[in-house]
Amino acid sequence: MTESNGSASPKRNEEMPDWERRFRAPRVSLPDWAEDAPDHSLFVSNATGTYELYAWDRASGEQRQVTDRPNGTTDGVLSPDGAWIWWFDDKDGDEFGVWRRQPFEGGPDDLAAPGLDASYPAGLALGRDGRTAIVGRSTDEEGTTIHLARTDSEPVEIYRHRESAGVGDLSHDGTLIAVEHTEHGDAMHSALRVLRPDGTAVAELDDTKGGTEELGLEVLGFAPVDGDTRLLIGHQRRGRWEPLVWDVATGEETDLALDLPGDVGAEWYPDATGLLIAHSFEARSELFRYDLESAALAKIPTPPGTVSGATARPDGSVEYLWSSAAEPSTVRSTGGTSQAREAAGEGKVVLDPPGMKSPGSVPVQDVWVEGPGGRIHALVQKPAGVTGPVPTVFDIHGGPTWHDSDSFAAGPAAWVDHGYAVVRVNYRGSTGYGREWTDALKHRVGLIELEDIAAVRDWAVSSGLSDPDRLILSGGSWGGYLTLLGLGVQPDAWTLGIAAVPVADYVTAYHDEMEALKAMDRTLLGGTPEEVPDRFEASSPLTYVDKVRAPVYISAGVNDPRCPIRQIENYVKRLESREATHEVYRYDAGHGSLVVDERIKQVRLELDFAERHLGTTAP
């Protein structure tokens, strides 16, 4: 075994390769804004080399860094009055901690909800009165608890259940609390309950009962008007995610029935007269405005690619975070530009961080491959001007309830820069292709996804894209799990494996992981390791470790609560006992790193591992 090190100091900008510049270039998230003080905004940026929270006063233009922690901070919420920034304080990425708050203008950090012990977060909603918060907590011992916390009194527990649940939203006047829960035991399909502040129930909506299939619901938000009891929710009643307006006082449901393929999400416009519609279909997305009175649907021009987030502002403009595989992300607005540019989807850039700019990359090509469960969508990037079979990285997404899209990603772009094609597969279990595709991932967990990945691999080789002797299976989190599983289940298919923060020993992972993930695994596999041992064994990479022939590189965060370190060490020990070729890199963080230098170090180690074992170098 080799213990990797990979340290290197940053180069000057003019000496820095493009792949590294993509990671170092400052980037920003879509800014959140305070409902009652819309000039007060909060966003995340890596401007200092670590992802941290930043406050932005739009009226003065002033921006300031809110948090400054060695391993970064990304979980923050702005109070509706714009006076406070709540942020989640965990330890070195372990996701277990407490909420703190800081004045928007700056100052000391206070414990935001005194009386509540550390936990995993399970949602947060802040009241407009500046004193009230609804705080969700999750622990291995208690399951989920939800508390009403006020600055002038001790927190009061208003909800408790062993299964996973979370805070959905707090109504505009603070009288109603929406909760997503999985009391029925299916962690993939939530039901909804609306509570009063004293914890008594007002309304229930559960699509998991009364039918042959369980359907999920999600909270999208209460109408932003005092006394308005309408709750915007998402449902799956027609086989995909769509919005619906539910009046929790009367029980009336207003089904929008939008004629759009793919998944549809929504949020309220600030005056509650319309909805901002986010439509995702075949790895791209677009925006619309839906008028609730006329039922008219008007498209909001955006460039082809992916809108990762959007929000409607009080002046009627829409701000959105956009990117494509070829172009880095930008925060844009539909207001403040010419009609011609707006019609072309070229919105005004709202937030442009200073410093170096990220180089672009090559666009993706869409490929559809027939698989054992239906047509599989894959996204392919390859070096410009290169012909003939090339070394190829199958970069497998995590989740598993996620999907790859036509959006900018520095990791795949780095492989392309070094002469590799990159193939990303939206296997069964991925979102964005209908409920049936997502819910296909049951019981034969991992093996189902690998069937789809194998079908796309066969296409890549037979089409002449990929060199069959230089195929890398790679991924992080669930993608890292599928990498290790694939190396054992399909040992003849892959030349090399690179797994980041993976599940490696499913049984040990189950016992060590955070409670919410235990619930997800019980849903996916139909029980605990003690109840369905054969399923856990069939889906565990450790079961097949003795069949692995390809060199393996593994990186792991020692504080990871999602794919804990002990189960990875169990897998590594088995590799060691066989004297199998492998390298392991351990770092002091959780499920990935928010430190740019650390992320670059990890990518450099992966590129170096591939070069040494495949003989590839950058063109």
N, C-alpha and C positions, 0 to 999 in steps of 0.2 A: 504493500500500500504506500502511496505517496501522500504526504500532507502538503497541500498547496499553500503558497504564500503570496506571490503576485504583487508585491508592493511596488509602487512607482509614483514619483512625484509628478504633478501636473506640468505639462509643457506650456510654453508661451503660445498664445493664440495662433501666431503665424506658423508654428511648427505642429500644431495639433491636427491629427487626422479628422476627417469629417465624422467618422463614427463616434469619436469622443466628444466632438463639438455638439452633437445632437443631445448628449446627456447633460453637458455643462451649460448649454444655452438656457438663460432664465425663461421660465414658463409660468403661467398662472392658471388657476382654476376659474370657472365661472363665478363672478362675485355674487354672494348673497347680499340682500339688503333689508334694512329694518322696515317693517310694515308701516309704522307710524313716524318714521324718520328716514325716508328713502334715500337721503344723501349719505347715510351711514352704511358702509358696506364692509364685508369681510371676505377675504379670499386666501388661497394657499399659493405659495410660490417657493421655488428652489433658489431664489436669487442669492442667498448666502452660501449655497452649496449643500443646504439641508432643507427639506420641505418643512415650512413653518407657516403659521397663521399671520395675516397682515390685516390691519385696519386701514380703511380708505375713506376719508372725508371728501365726498365729491364736490361739495361747495367750495372748499379751500384748495382742493387738489392734494392735500397732505396724505401721505401714506407712512405707516410705521409698522415695525415688526412687533407682534404681540407676544409670541412665544419664542423661546430660545433654549432648546434642549438637545443634548448630544445626539439622540436618535430621532429627532424630529417630532412634529405634531401636525396632524391633519384634521382631527375631529374637533370642530368648533361650531358654535351656534350663536347668532346675534339676537339679542332680545328685541321684541317688537318695538319697544320705545327707543331703540338704538343706544341705550345707555350702558349696556353690559355685553361683554363677550364671554360666553361660557366655553371652556375647553376641557378635554378629557385628559387627565394626568395618569398615565400608566407607567410601568417601569420597563424601560429598554425594549419596548415593543411587545410586552406580554399581554396587552389588551385588558389588563385587570387593574382597576384604579378607581379614582374619584373625579367628580366634576369640580373644577375651580372656575372662578369668574374674575374678570378684570374690567375696570372702567374703560369705556371706548376711548377716552382721551389718554389713557395710560395710568399706571399706578400699581399698587401691590395686588397680588393675586390672593383672593379669599377663598376659603372652602365654600363652594356654592350651595351645598345642601348638608349642613351640619346635622349629625345624627344618623347619616346613612353610611354604612361600612363600605369598604372597597368591593367592587364586583366587576363583572363584564357588563358593558352597557347594553340596554335593551330599549332604546328609544328615549327621546327627550322632547318635551313641548313646553314652551315658555309663554306665560300669560302676558297680556297687554298692560296689566296693572303694575308691572315691574316687581311684584312680590311673589308671584305664584309660578311654580314649575311642576310639571308632571314628569317624574323620573322613573325610568324602567331599569331594573337590575336583574342580572342572571348570575347564579352561583351553582356550583355542583351540589351543594347541600340543600339549598332552598328551591331550586328551579327558578321560576320567574316571579318577581314581585314588582308591583307598581305603586308609587308613593306620591301623595300630594305634599309638596314641600313649600312652605311659606317662610319668608324671612323673619317673621315675628312669632313663629311657633315651631314645635317639633314636627318632623315629618309624620304623616299618617298613611299607613298601608291601606290601599283601596282595592288591591287585586293580588292574588297569589295562586299559582298552579305549578304542578310538577313539570308539565310540558312547556315547550317554548311559547313565548308571547312577547309582545312589544307595544310600546306607545305609538299610536298612529298619528293623532293630532288632538289639539285642544281648540274648541270652538272660539270664534272671535270674541264673544262676551264671557268666555271662561266657564260656562255652565255645563258643557258637554265634553266628554273625553272619549275618543275613539281608540279601541284596542284591537290589534290583530292577535289571534290566539290559535293554538293547535291542540286544544284540549282533547280532541278526538283522536290524537296520536299520529296524524299524518303531517309531518313537518314541511311537506312540499305544498300543501294546500291549506291556507289559513281561512278561518272564519272570523267574523267581526262582532264586536260587542261595543255598545255605547253606554258609558257610565256617567252618573252624576258625580260631583266632587266628593260625595260621601260614600261612593263605591256601589250604590244601588244601580241596577240595570235599567236603562231606558228602552233599548232596542237590541235585537239580535238579527244577524243575517248569516246563514250558514248554507253554502252550496255543496257541502260534503255529504249531506243527508238526502235521502229520498230518491236517489237515482242509481244507475248501474255504475257510474263513474264519479269519483270525487273531483270537484272543481274548486279552484282557489279564488279568493277575494283579497284585495289589498286596499289600504286607505291611501287616497290621493290628496285629501284635504277638505276641511270645512269651508263653506262659503265665507269670504272675508267681509261679512256684514253683521253688525250686532243684531241678535234675535233671529238670525237666519239658521234654520235647523237642517239645511241641505248639506249632505256629505257626498263629495265626489269620490267614487270608488272605482277600482278595476275589477273586471270579472272575466271568466273563461267559458261562458255558457255556449258560445258558438265556436269553441275549439281554439280560441286565441285570446290574447288580452285585449279588452276593450273598455272604455269608460262608461259609467252609468251614474246618474244623479239620484241619490237616495235621501228622501226626507225622513229623518229618523223620528220625527214627532208624529207624522201621519202614516208612515210606512210606504208612501207613494214612491214608485221607482220610475224614473224617466230614462228609457233606453235610447241612446243616441243612434244606434244602428248605422254607423258610418260605413260608407261603401269604399273601404280601403282594405287591401290585402295586408297580411302580416299583423304584427302587434301594434296596438295603439294605446298611448298613454295621454294624460291630460293634466292641466292645472288651471286654476281660476285666473281670469283677468282680475285686477284689483277692484274693479267696480262690480264684479260678479255678473256682468251681462253676457260674458262670453267665456270660452275655454281656449286655452292654448293647447293645441293638439300636436303631439309628437308621434310620428308614424315611422316605424322601423320595418323594412322589408328587404330580404335578400342582401343583408350586410350593408345597406345604406339607410339613411333616414332623412326626413323632411318635416317641415312645420306647417300648420294651418291655424286659422282662427275660426272657431265655431261660434255662431251667434245663437244664444239660447232661445231668443224669441222667434226668429225667422227660420232657424235650423239651417242657415246658410253656412257653407264651408268654403272659406277663402284661403288659397295657398299663400304662404309667406315665402318669398323667394330666398333660397339659400343655395350655395354651390353644391354640385354633386359630391357626395362624401358622407360624413357622419356628423350629426349634431349630438354631442355627448351630454348636453344639458342646455336648458333654455328657461327664461323667465320673462313674464310680461311686467313692464314697469308702469307706474301710475300715469305717465303721459301717453300710454298706448303703444309705445315702442316695445320691441322684443329684443332682449340680449341673449346671445347664444354662443356656446363654445363649439367651434367647428374645426374639423381637419379632414384630410384624406391621407391615404398611404403615401402619396407623393408630397404633400404639403403639410408643414407643422401646424399645430393648433393655434388659433387666434380667437379672442373674444370680440364678437362683432355685435352691431346693433342695426335694427331696421330704420332707425331715425338718424337724422343729421347728415344725409348724403343725397345725391341727386336721384331723381326718379329713375333715370336710365341705369345708374349703377345699382340701385336697389332692385330694380326689375331683373337685373342680371345676377342677383344674389350676392353682389359685392357690397355688403353692409359696412358701415363705418367701424373701424377698429376702436374699441372702447378702452381697453387696457393693454398697453404695449410695454412690457418690461424693458428696462434699459440693458445695455450690454450686448454681447455677441448674439448673432442670430443663428438659429439652427439651420443647417443645410437641409434641403429636401431629400427625397429618395425617389425610387421608381414606382410607378403606379401598379396596382394589383390587376390581375386578370382573373376573371371568373371561370371556374370549371365546374361542371356538373357531371357526377359519376354515378352510374347505377350501382346500388349496394344492396345488401341482403334485406334492409328495412325500407328501401325507397331511395330516391335520388339524393345524393350527398353534395352539398355545396362546399367547394374549396376555393380559397383565395391564393393566388400564386404571384410571387415576385421573383424576377430573375435579373441578373446583371445585364445592363444595356449592351447590345451589340455582340453578345456571346451566343454562339450556336453550338449544337451538338450536346450530348449528355454532359451534365455538370454535377458536381457534388451538391447534395440537396439536404436541407434541414427541414424536417417535419416538426414545426413549432406548434405544440399542442396546447390549447387554451385550458385554463383552470375553470373552477366552478364547482361541479360541472354545469350548473345552470347559468351559463354565460354563452356568448358567441363572439367569434372574431368578426371584425367589420372593416370596411374601407376607411380606416382611420390611421393616424400617424403613430408609429411605434419605433422607438430608437433601437430596440433589440433586433428585430428582423432586418432593419436597415443596415445594421453593423455586419450581419452575415452576408447580405448582398454586396456590400463594399468589399468583402473579402473573397468574392467569386462564387458564392453559393446561391443556388435558388432556394427560396423559402416557400413552403407549402403549409397553409393553415386550414384545418379541417373542422367544419361545424358538424361534428358527429351526432348521432342520436343521444339525446340528453341535453343538447344545446338549446338555448332559447332562440326566439326569432323566427321559428319555422312551424309554429302551431303547437298546441298542447300535446297532441298525440306524439310528436317528435320528441318533445321534452320528457314526457312521462314514459317513454319507451324504456328509460333507464330504471329497471326494477329487477332485483334478485340476481341476475347475471351481471352484476355491476363490474365495470371495467372491461369485461369480455365483449360486451355489446359495442362499446366505443371502438375497441381494437378491430372488430370486424369492419367497421366503416373506414378506419385509418388504413387498414390493409387494402381495401378496395381502391382507395385513392393512391396508395403506394404503387399498386399494380398499374394503374393508369399512368402515373408519372414515369415509370420505367418503359412501358410499352409505347408511350407517345414520343419517346426520345428526349424528354426533358431531363431525366435523372440518370446518373451513373449508378447502376445497381450495386457497384462495389464501394460506393462512397455515400451511403445513406445514414443520416444522423436522426435518431428519434430524441426529441428534446421537449421540455416543458417545465412549468413551475406549478406548484401546488397540486391540483388535480391533474394537470398536465404532467407534472413530475411523477405522480403516481402511475399514470398511464405509460410513461416512459419505462419505469422499472418493470411494470407488469408486462409490457410489450417485449422487452428484452428477454424475458423468461418464457412467455407464451409463444412468441414468434422469433426464436433465436436466429433463424436463417434469413430473416427479412432485413436486419439492421446491422450496420457496420460499427456503430458507435452509439452510446447513450449519454445524454446530459440531463440530469434531473435536479431541479431546484426545489427546495422545501417540499419533498414528496411524502406521501404515505408509502411506507415500505413494508411495514408489518401491521396488517389491518387490525388484528386483535389487540395488540398493545396500543396502537394508535387510538382505538375506540376507548380504552380504559383511561388513557392519559389526556385526551382532548377536552376542550371546553364543552359544557353541557349542551349548548345549542347544536353542536356538530354531532354529539351522540344521538340526539333526536333525529337529525337528518339521516344518519347511518341506519338507525332502526327503521326508518321509512324506506330507504333504498333497498335494504337487505331483508326486511320483513321481521326483524327482531334483533336481539342482542347476540353476541358471540356464543353465549351459553344456550340460547334458544334455537339458533340456526347456525351451528358450527360449520356445517358443510358449505354454506354459502360464503361465510367469511373466509374459509380456507381457499375456496375456488377463486375468490376475488383478491387474494393477498399476494403481492409480489414475492413475499418471503417463501411462499409455497413453491415457486418456480426458480428460486435463486440458483440452484445447482445446475440449471439448464442454460444460464447466461454465459455467452461466449464473447460478446462484444466488450471492449473496454468501457468502463462506466465512470462518469464523473458525477459526484453528488455534492451539492452545497446545502447547508442547513443553518438556520438560526437557532442558537442555543436557548432562546427564550420563547420559542414558537408555541402558542397554545393551540394552534390548528393542526399542525403536523409535528408533534412534539419530538424532541431529540432522541429519547430513549428507544423508540421504535426504529429510528434510522440507524442507531448504533447496533441494534440487533441484526439488521440486514448487512451492515458493513462487516460485522464479525463473521458472518457466514461467507462473505466474499473473501475475507482474510484467510479463513480456514481452508479455502480451495486454492489460495494463492492466485485468485483471479485478478486480472489487471483492472485497477480502479484507483481513483483519487478522491479525496474527501476534503472539503473546505468548510470549516465551521466559523461562524462569525457571531459577534455579540449583539444580536437584535432578535426580532420576532419573525413574523411571516413575511420576510423580505426586508429591505432596508430603505429608509427615507434619506440616506446620506449619499450624495452624488458620487463622491470619491469611492465609497464602498461599492456602489452599483457598477461603476466603471471597472473597478478591480475584479469584480465577479465576471463581467463580460470578457475582460482580457484573459482571465484564466480559462474560460470556456473556449475562446478562439485559439488560445495556445494549445489546449488539450486536443482540439480537432486537428490543428496543424501538425502536431507531433505524431498523431496516429493515422492521419489520412494523407499527409504530405502536401496539404494545400497551403497556399499563400495568397495574399492579396494581389490582384492583377496590377 
